[in-house]
Amino acid sequence: MNINSVPFSYYGSYMSIFKHDDKLWLQSLHGKSKGNMDSIEILVTHNGSPVPFKVVENYTLLELVSNFGKVRICFNTAQKIVFYSTDGLGIRFASHPKFNFEYNFQLGKKESPYYIVNSYKNLTKYLVYTTNCSSHLSQSLTVDATGSNKTANNSSFIDVFPQGDNLSTIAVVQDIPTNMQKPDNEELDFSLIEKIAKQNFHSFAQQFPLVQSSYKNVQLDAIYTLWSATVFPEGNLKFASIYASNNKFPGVWSWDHCFMALALAGSDNQLAWDQMKVIFQHQDKLGQLPGSVSDSTIRWNFSKPPIHAYIFAKMAQKMAFTDTQLFEIHYWISKQVNFYLNYKDSNEDGICEYDHGNDSGQDNSTVFAQNTVIDSPDLSAYLIFAMNYLFKLSKQLNLPEQMEYWSKKKAILTAKFKSYFFDERNLPCAREMFTGKKIESHGLLPLVSLVVSKELNHQQIDAITKDIKKHFITKFGIATEALDSPLYQDDAYWRGPIWGPSSVIMYEALKDAGEIELAQQIAHGFCKTVKTYGFAENFDAKTGVGLRDKSFSWTASAFLYFANELHL
């Protein structure tokens, strides 16, 4: 674990601590703070002045080590972080107000004050208090008397420091979800707090299958990534939810969550189920899902690919669903598929469309290079799989009319899919929606059609497999653009780099198509890559180097899934 890459947080919490630009920050994980997650800068003081420190971290404890001693930091609960030192050091909480009306409050009694950090810059509030030492609020404010909302170069910080001959310092920062809180009068035993936090993490970690000693630390890092990115139900989130990332993506994206669920299936079945249900709670009357949901935001601008039936089917190989859950799944997926059939086939030719690259999950895949509405074969493949899944589920649940309905729908779409998308090379290709013209691209996205290998003939499966082997495979995994494509770029999101979700999808698709060796090659390559470069958002396909966000939940989930599949 590296505090410069992986935020320090706690199961259920909407707070994290993260170091960037040589400063240590308490950050907000509320979705409304996505544009500015930095809430409070944390500094160590000696005799009232800030001193340099380095950060030493493990999964449940941070130590800020200076030349004069150290400050230890641990979560007491998901809502409270405790700061503790016995070396005569102080702690400064600097809120760096942005707006001229943004400042903090000293409340309570004169002999026992507490403080409210009113962090309007990211729409959060925090309670800061101490139980055994002195504290002081210092502010230098320029407030515009006309009542404007102009920005200002204001300063505000809270110092907590030892009192008299007592060398110990203890302070609490508590997240305030609404308007106000008051301090608890609890006794704070830091040793006990640290012990409980450690026990909680290891109890969660023990649910996962054992791995080889060479992968043990990697597995713990992956588990920590999920554990620390889990937030408790609040606002729009009705269940415990794993965020896409505590770095830059505080929310549940509506295909990211599938890979967290898949990784958890068989280890923590309730949390796995909750990851799927939390998004479907927001399915609208038409059947569409939002692009992302957080405690305080819902984004409808884009959808994500309808991969959910595929994931439910794969989860069922790891865990047993109850009949109640199966009926829920049937209802959700039926609505989802009908939404695509009714609202994503604008020219009514029987082939559903992607309006925008973001709707496919592979945002800037080269199939979207012309920024036009497209027919992409992966979308039809997902829908065919979902129709077949609904047919099987209807049979299992004794719904004969639904069986007949989905059997007919699947047959119609499968015939159109095979006649429309496959070219003279037996390869699937994307097409412009208005003209049907083939889009010249060598991206991985069309090859996702392999998820319905049972509907393809031998020549089509063979062509897809050979194309993958020849153009997409490196020792680090499977690229998202052909390595010899003129549009390939080392660091261009879905135009080359290796990703966790596409690796899992292609692993499963190849395995189902009988290409076990190639599937395992992809999985092994991915696992070796994250062992070296961590759980980055994506990876350079030629060097393996981690790119973009360095602590991504679906990357960690892909590793945990592969570790179980490969018996690492």
C-alpha positions in Angstrom: 0.0 0.0 0.0 1.3 3.4 -1.0 -0.5 6.6 0.3 0.5 8.4 -2.9 -1.5 5.9 -4.9 -4.0 4.3 -2.6 -6.2 6.4 -0.4 -6.4 5.4 3.3 -10.0 4.7 4.2 -12.3 2.3 6.1 -15.2 0.1 5.3 -18.4 2.2 5.1 -16.6 5.6 5.3 -17.2 8.7 3.2 -13.8 10.0 4.3 -10.3 9.1 3.1 -6.8 10.4 3.6 -4.6 10.8 0.5 -1.3 12.4 -0.3 -0.9 14.4 -3.5 1.2 17.4 -4.5 3.3 16.9 -1.4 0.3 17.5 0.9 -1.7 15.1 3.0 -5.4 15.6 2.7 -8.6 14.4 4.4 -10.8 13.9 1.4 -14.6 13.7 0.9 -16.0 10.6 -0.8 -19.4 12.0 -1.1 -20.4 12.0 -4.8 -21.2 15.7 -4.7 -17.5 16.4 -4.0 -16.1 14.7 -7.1 -15.0 18.0 -8.6 -12.9 18.9 -5.5 -12.4 16.0 -3.0 -9.8 17.8 -0.8 -11.5 18.9 2.4 -8.8 19.5 5.1 -5.0 19.5 4.8 -3.4 17.6 7.7 -0.1 18.9 9.2 2.1 18.0 12.1 3.2 20.8 14.4 6.0 21.2 16.9 5.9 24.2 19.3 3.1 25.6 17.1 4.9 25.4 13.8 4.4 22.9 11.0 7.3 20.4 10.6 8.1 18.0 7.8 7.0 14.4 8.1 6.9 11.2 6.1 3.9 8.8 6.0 4.2 5.2 7.0 1.1 3.2 6.3 -0.6 -0.2 6.5 -4.2 -1.2 5.9 -5.6 0.3 9.2 -3.0 2.7 10.5 -1.1 5.8 9.3 1.9 7.1 11.0 3.1 10.7 10.3 6.8 10.5 11.3 8.8 13.7 12.0 12.1 14.4 13.6 10.3 15.2 16.8 8.1 12.1 17.0 5.0 10.8 15.3 1.3 11.2 15.0 -0.8 8.0 14.5 -4.1 8.0 12.7 -6.8 5.3 12.7 -10.5 5.1 12.0 -12.6 4.6 15.1 -15.8 4.1 13.1 -16.7 4.8 9.5 -17.7 8.3 10.6 -14.7 9.2 12.9 -10.9 9.4 12.4 -8.8 9.6 15.5 -5.4 11.4 15.5 -3.0 10.5 18.4 0.5 11.4 19.6 2.4 10.9 22.8 5.5 12.9 21.7 4.4 16.4 22.4 3.3 17.1 18.8 0.4 19.1 17.6 -2.0 18.5 14.7 -3.2 21.2 12.4 -6.3 20.9 10.3 -6.2 23.5 7.5 -9.4 23.8 5.5 -8.2 26.2 2.8 -11.5 28.0 2.2 -12.3 28.9 -1.4 -15.2 31.3 -1.2 -15.3 34.7 0.6 -18.3 33.5 2.8 -16.6 30.1 3.6 -15.3 30.0 7.1 -15.3 27.7 10.2 -17.0 27.9 13.6 -15.9 27.5 17.2 -18.8 26.2 19.3 -19.3 24.7 22.7 -18.0 25.9 26.1 -15.0 28.1 26.5 -13.2 25.4 28.5 -14.2 22.6 26.1 -14.7 24.0 22.6 -15.4 22.1 19.4 -15.2 23.2 15.8 -17.2 22.9 12.6 -15.3 22.9 9.4 -17.8 24.2 6.9 -16.1 23.1 3.7 -18.5 24.7 1.1 -15.9 24.2 -1.6 -16.9 20.6 -1.8 -20.3 20.7 0.0 -19.2 18.9 3.2 -19.0 19.6 6.9 -16.8 18.1 9.6 -16.8 18.1 13.4 -13.3 18.5 15.0 -12.8 18.1 18.7 -10.4 16.9 21.4 -10.8 15.2 24.7 -7.6 15.9 26.6 -5.7 18.8 25.2 -5.8 22.4 24.0 -7.2 23.7 20.7 -7.5 26.9 18.8 -9.2 28.2 15.6 -7.2 30.7 13.6 -8.8 32.5 10.6 -7.8 35.3 8.3 -10.9 36.2 6.4 -12.0 38.6 3.7 -15.8 38.6 3.6 -17.5 40.6 0.9 -20.1 42.7 2.6 -22.2 42.9 -0.5 -23.1 39.2 -0.2 -21.3 38.0 -3.3 -20.0 34.5 -3.8 -16.6 35.5 -5.1 -13.5 33.4 -4.3 -11.1 34.8 -1.8 -7.6 34.0 -0.5 -8.8 33.2 3.0 -7.0 31.1 5.7 -8.6 28.9 8.4 -7.0 26.2 10.5 -7.6 24.4 13.8 -4.6 23.6 16.0 -4.8 20.8 18.5 -1.8 20.6 20.8 -0.6 19.3 24.2 -1.9 20.9 27.4 0.6 21.8 30.1 3.0 18.9 31.1 0.9 16.4 29.2 2.7 15.3 26.1 -0.2 13.4 24.6 -2.5 14.8 21.9 -5.7 13.3 20.7 -8.2 14.7 18.2 -11.2 13.4 16.3 -12.5 14.4 12.9 -16.1 13.3 12.3 -18.0 13.5 9.0 -21.3 15.4 9.3 -23.7 14.1 6.6 -26.2 16.9 7.0 -25.9 20.2 9.0 -24.7 19.6 12.6 -23.3 17.2 15.1 -22.0 17.5 18.7 -19.0 15.6 20.2 -19.6 12.4 22.0 -18.2 12.2 25.5 -16.6 8.8 24.8 -13.3 7.6 26.3 -10.8 7.1 23.4 -8.4 4.2 23.9 -6.2 4.4 20.8 -4.7 0.9 21.3 -8.2 -0.5 21.4 -9.3 1.5 18.4 -6.3 0.3 16.4 -6.9 -3.3 17.4 -10.6 -3.2 16.4 -9.8 -1.6 13.0 -7.2 -4.3 12.3 -9.7 -7.1 13.3 -12.4 -5.7 11.1 -10.2 -5.7 8.0 -8.8 -9.1 8.6 -12.3 -10.5 9.2 -13.3 -9.2 5.8 -10.1 -10.6 4.1 -10.6 -14.0 5.6 -13.7 -14.6 3.4 -11.5 -14.9 0.3 -9.8 -18.2 -0.8 -6.2 -18.6 0.1 -3.6 -17.9 -2.6 0.0 -18.9 -3.1 2.5 -17.0 -0.8 3.9 -15.2 -3.8 0.5 -13.6 -4.4 -0.6 -13.1 -0.8 0.3 -9.4 -0.5 -1.2 -8.7 -3.9 -4.4 -10.3 -2.8 -4.5 -8.3 0.5 -3.9 -5.1 -1.5 -6.8 -6.0 -3.8 -9.1 -6.9 -0.8 -8.1 -3.6 0.8 -9.0 -1.7 -2.3 -12.6 -3.1 -2.2 -12.9 -2.9 1.6 -11.8 0.7 1.8 -13.9 1.8 -1.2 -17.1 0.5 0.4 -19.5 3.1 1.7 -22.5 2.6 3.9 -26.1 3.2 2.7 -26.7 7.0 2.5 -28.9 9.2 0.3 -29.3 7.5 -3.1 -27.4 4.4 -2.0 -29.7 2.0 -0.3 -27.1 -0.7 0.2 -23.5 -0.9 1.1 -21.8 0.0 -2.2 -18.3 -0.3 -3.5 -17.1 2.9 -5.3 -15.3 2.7 -8.6 -12.4 4.5 -7.0 -11.6 6.5 -3.9 -9.3 8.6 -6.0 -11.3 10.2 -8.8 -14.6 8.3 -9.1 -16.6 8.5 -5.9 -19.7 6.6 -7.0 -21.1 3.4 -8.4 -20.8 3.2 -12.2 -23.4 0.9 -13.8 -21.1 -1.6 -15.2 -18.1 -1.3 -12.9 -20.3 -2.6 -10.1 -20.8 -5.9 -12.0 -17.1 -6.8 -11.6 -17.1 -6.1 -7.9 -20.1 -8.4 -7.6 -18.4 -11.1 -9.6 -15.3 -10.9 -7.5 -17.3 -11.2 -4.3 -19.6 -14.0 -5.4 -18.7 -17.1 -3.4 -16.9 -15.1 -0.8 -19.3 -12.4 0.5 -22.6 -13.3 -1.3 -24.6 -10.6 0.4 -22.3 -7.8 -0.5 -22.1 -9.3 -4.0 -25.9 -9.2 -4.3 -26.0 -5.7 -2.9 -23.6 -4.5 -5.6 -26.1 -5.5 -8.3 -29.2 -4.4 -6.5 -28.0 -0.9 -5.6 -28.0 0.1 -9.3 -31.2 -1.7 -10.2 -33.0 0.2 -7.4 -32.7 3.2 -9.8 -34.0 1.5 -12.9 -36.7 3.8 -14.3 -40.1 2.8 -15.6 -38.7 2.5 -19.1 -36.1 0.0 -17.9 -33.0 2.1 -18.3 -30.2 2.3 -15.7 -28.4 5.5 -14.8 -24.8 5.8 -15.8 -23.7 6.2 -12.2 -25.1 6.7 -8.8 -23.5 8.0 -5.6 -25.0 9.0 -2.2 -25.7 12.5 -3.6 -25.7 12.3 -7.4 -27.4 10.4 -10.2 -26.1 10.8 -13.7 -28.4 9.9 -16.7 -26.4 11.4 -19.5 -24.9 8.0 -20.5 -25.9 4.4 -20.0 -23.5 1.5 -19.8 -23.6 -1.8 -21.7 -26.3 -4.3 -20.7 -23.8 -6.8 -19.4 -25.8 -7.5 -16.3 -27.5 -10.8 -17.5 -24.0 -12.0 -18.4 -22.7 -11.2 -14.9 -25.7 -12.7 -13.1 -25.1 -15.9 -15.1 -21.4 -16.0 -14.1 -22.2 -15.2 -10.5 -24.6 -18.1 -10.4 -21.6 -20.4 -11.0 -20.1 -19.1 -7.7 -23.2 -18.6 -5.5 -26.8 -19.7 -5.2 -29.6 -17.2 -5.8 -32.9 -17.6 -3.9 -36.1 -17.9 -5.8 -37.0 -14.4 -4.6 -33.7 -13.1 -6.0 -34.3 -15.0 -9.3 -37.7 -13.3 -9.7 -36.0 -9.9 -9.1 -33.3 -10.7 -11.6 -35.9 -11.7 -14.2 -37.9 -8.5 -13.7 -34.8 -6.3 -13.9 -33.3 -7.9 -17.0 -36.6 -8.1 -18.8 -37.2 -4.4 -18.3 -33.6 -3.7 -19.3 -33.7 -5.6 -22.6 -37.1 -4.2 -23.5 -35.7 -0.7 -22.9 -33.0 -1.4 -25.5 -35.5 -2.9 -28.0 -38.0 0.0 -27.5 -35.7 3.0 -27.1 -32.2 2.2 -28.5 -33.3 1.1 -32.0 -34.2 4.6 -33.3 -34.4 3.6 -37.0 -36.4 0.4 -36.1 -34.3 -1.9 -38.1 -34.1 -4.5 -35.3 -30.5 -3.6 -34.3 -29.9 -1.5 -31.2 -27.5 1.4 -31.3 -24.9 3.1 -29.1 -25.6 6.9 -29.2 -22.2 7.7 -27.7 -19.0 5.8 -26.9 -19.6 6.2 -23.1 -22.8 4.0 -23.6 -20.6 1.1 -24.6 -18.3 1.3 -21.5 -15.3 1.5 -23.9 -15.7 5.3 -24.1 -13.3 6.2 -26.9 -12.9 2.9 -28.7 -11.9 3.5 -32.3 -15.3 2.3 -33.5 -16.5 5.7 -32.2 -13.7 7.7 -34.0 -16.3 9.5 -36.2 -18.5 10.6 -33.3 -21.6 9.2 -34.9 -24.4 6.9 -33.7 -23.3 3.3 -34.4 -24.5 -0.3 -34.6 -21.9 -2.3 -32.6 -22.1 -6.1 -32.5 -21.1 -6.3 -28.9 -24.4 -4.6 -27.9 -26.5 -7.1 -29.9 -24.4 -10.0 -28.4 -25.1 -8.8 -24.9 -28.8 -8.6 -25.7 -28.8 -12.1 -27.3 -27.1 -13.5 -24.2 -29.7 -11.7 -22.0 -32.6 -13.1 -24.0 -31.3 -16.6 -23.7 -30.7 -16.1 -20.0 -34.3 -14.9 -19.6 -35.5 -18.0 -21.5 -33.6 -20.3 -19.1 -34.7 -18.3 -16.1 -38.3 -18.4 -17.2 -38.1 -22.1 -17.5 -36.6 -22.4 -14.0 -39.3 -20.1 -12.6 -42.1 -21.9 -14.5 -43.1 -18.9 -16.6 -44.1 -20.6 -19.9 -45.3 -17.4 -21.7 -42.0 -15.7 -20.9 -40.1 -18.7 -22.2 -41.9 -18.4 -25.6 -41.5 -14.6 -25.7 -37.8 -14.6 -25.1 -37.1 -17.6 -27.3 -38.7 -15.8 -30.3 -37.0 -12.5 -29.5 -33.6 -14.3 -29.3 -34.1 -16.1 -32.6 -35.0 -12.9 -34.5 -32.1 -10.9 -33.1 -29.6 -13.7 -33.6 -30.4 -14.0 -37.3 -30.1 -10.3 -37.8 -26.9 -10.2 -35.8 -25.2 -12.8 -37.8 -26.3 -11.5 -41.2 -25.6 -7.8 -40.5 -22.4 -7.7 -38.5 -20.1 -10.3 -39.9 -17.9 -9.4 -42.8 -16.2 -11.5 -45.6 -13.4 -12.5 -43.1 -16.0 -13.9 -40.7 -15.2 -11.1 -38.2 -17.8 -8.9 -36.5 -17.6 -5.2 -37.3 -19.3 -2.1 -36.2 -21.4 -0.1 -38.7 -22.8 3.4 -39.1 -26.4 3.4 -38.0 -27.8 5.5 -40.8 -25.9 4.0 -43.7 -25.0 0.5 -42.5 -21.4 1.3 -43.7 -18.7 -0.7 -42.1 -16.6 1.3 -39.7 -12.9 0.8 -40.2 -11.5 0.0 -36.8 -9.4 -2.6 -35.2 -10.6 -2.2 -31.7 -11.4 -5.0 -29.3 -15.0 -3.9 -28.8 -16.6 -5.8 -31.8 -14.8 -9.0 -30.8 -16.8 -9.0 -27.5 -19.4 -10.7 -29.8 -17.7 -13.9 -28.7 -19.8 -13.8 -25.5 -22.4 -15.6 -27.6 -20.0 -18.1 -29.1 -22.8 -20.8 -28.8 -24.7 -18.9 -31.5 -21.6 -18.6 -33.8 -20.3 -21.1 -36.3 -16.8 -22.6 -36.2 -15.5 -20.2 -38.9 -16.6 -17.2 -37.0 -15.2 -18.4 -33.7 -11.9 -19.3 -35.4 -11.6 -15.9 -37.1 -12.2 -14.0 -33.8 -9.7 -16.2 -31.9 -7.0 -15.9 -34.5 -7.5 -12.1 -34.7 -7.1 -11.8 -30.9 -4.0 -14.0 -30.9 -2.3 -12.2 -33.8 -3.1 -8.6 -32.9 -4.1 -8.1 -29.2 -2.1 -10.3 -26.9 1.0 -9.2 -25.0 2.7 -10.8 -22.1 0.8 -8.3 -19.9 -2.7 -9.3 -21.1 -5.1 -8.3 -23.8 -5.0 -4.9 -25.4 -8.1 -2.9 -26.4 -6.8 -1.8 -29.8 -4.8 -4.0 -32.2 -1.1 -3.5 -31.4 -0.3 -2.8 -35.1 -3.3 -0.5 -35.6 -2.5 3.1 -36.8 -4.9 4.3 -34.1 -3.2 2.4 -31.3 -1.8 4.6 -28.4 0.0 3.5 -25.3 -2.0 5.7 -23.0 -5.3 6.6 -24.7 -7.9 4.9 -22.5 -9.7 2.3 -24.7 -7.4 2.7 -27.7 -4.7 0.3 -26.6 -4.4 -0.1 -22.8 -5.2 -3.3 -20.9 -8.3 -3.1 -18.7 -9.7 -5.3 -16.0 -13.3 -5.6 -17.3 -12.3 -6.3 -20.9 -9.9 -8.9 -19.6 -12.6 -10.7 -17.6 -15.1 -10.6 -20.4 -12.7 -11.9 -23.0 -11.4 -14.6 -20.5 -14.9 -15.9 -20.0 -15.9 -15.6 -23.7 -12.8 -17.5 -24.8 -13.3 -20.1 -22.1 -16.9 -20.7 -23.2 -15.7 -21.0 -26.8 -13.3 -23.7 -25.8 -10.1 -21.6 -26.0 -9.0 -22.4 -22.5 -5.3 -21.9 -23.0 -5.7 -18.5 -24.5 -8.2 -17.5 -21.8 -5.7 -18.5 -19.1 -2.9 -16.7 -20.9 -4.8 -13.5 -20.6 -5.7 -14.1 -17.0 -2.1 -15.0 -16.0 -0.7 -12.0 -17.8 -3.1 -9.7 -16.1 -2.3 -11.1 -12.6 1.4 -10.7 -13.2 0.9 -7.1 -14.4 -1.1 -6.0 -11.3 1.5 -7.8 -9.1 4.1 -5.5 -10.4 2.2 -2.3 -11.2 -0.8 -2.3 -8.7 -4.5 -1.8 -9.4 -4.3 1.1 -11.8 -7.3 2.1 -13.9 -5.6 0.6 -17.0 -2.1 -0.5 -18.2 0.2 0.1 -21.1 -0.2 -3.0 -23.2 3.4 -3.0 -24.3 5.2 -2.3 -21.0 2.6 -3.2 -18.3 3.0 0.2 -16.6 -0.1 1.3 -14.6 -1.9 4.3 -16.1 -4.4 7.0 -14.9 -6.1 6.4 -11.5 -3.8 4.1 -9.5 -6.4 2.5 -7.2 -9.3 1.2 -9.1 -11.9 -1.2 -7.7 -12.7 -3.2 -10.8 -9.0 -3.8 -11.5 -8.7 -5.2 -8.0 -11.9 -7.2 -8.6 -10.6 -8.6 -11.9 -7.5 -9.9 -10.0 -9.5 -11.5 -7.2 -11.7 -13.2 -9.8 -8.7 -14.5 -11.8 -6.9 -15.5 -8.6 -9.8 -17.7 -7.7 -10.2 -19.0 -11.3 -6.5 -19.9 -11.7 -6.1 -21.2 -8.2 -3.1 -18.9 -7.6 
